Amino acid sequence: MTELDSWVIYWRDHTERTYLYGAEILFHSKVHIEYRNNLMPPGTVIKSWQSKYNYQMDKLEPSLPMIDGESDYVIKTDIDCNKESGWLLRLVFFDKFGAEADSLIIRDAEAPFKCPLKTYYYRLDLLGAGATEIHFHSITISEVSYEEDERPEKASEKAGSGKKLRKQNKKSDRRGTGGKNR
């Protein structure tokens, strides 16, 4: 895997698209935001970023890079929290009419992903999953290039082909014994 381009996403100091009810947010620096909320139910969207805004209406610039459906990407998070599995990321992909084309939940600090070909823009949500205190540093999205045998889908195809071989071997064992099970 070779990283081609990387984009770092920060919280930014505004509270637009942030869950504020009962929250205490401390902006220590650009790369250290402390978010506390003891009243937040699990599954709540804590913070959202988008790759497309209407500037005249929102007065915001896009906070996510433009990505395409032909490239492979890796998302890396630098988030600390007070529970082992206290946060999730959700990528939601939209077509040019604003309809949801696909979505993806990320539970790990690093995960590969590929967006659908019909993606026109996308949104990244930080979800609370039980944590009451989160220290957000950054999220990095990197475009990557894989060698042919390194591709994540190739690994799953190889695993799937092993299952097919085992099934074929079982069938041939049955045929060899006249169709009777051993």
C-alpha angles and dihedrals in degrees: 000000000000122000112226106177132001133199123194118212119204131190092241120212098267122090097221111137092011128128101243105167106118091348129139113201122189118190102205093166141326090281100038121060119164116207121188127179123155093180099055115117118225114267094035117141103241097182136359133200126189136198092216133040135168098242095197091056104031101029087217133120120223110275097194129066122249110257132184136216094243098064133070120235140191123208118206124188132203100194127136124194142171095250129058095238099019101137142036135192123223123196113199118191122203132195123227091274093056095253117138108258098181143328137212132200117213119199101168132076089242128028138160120232142172124202124225117267092243093058112133097169137345143207130220117208127192105211128197113234101179102311118127095187126041129179106204119198108159148308120228125203114195130186108225138193120212130202108241095259094044098063113123092227090051090058090054091046090053090050090049092049089054089058090049091052091050090051091048090049091051091051092049090049089054092048091050091056095048094266093301121129117240 
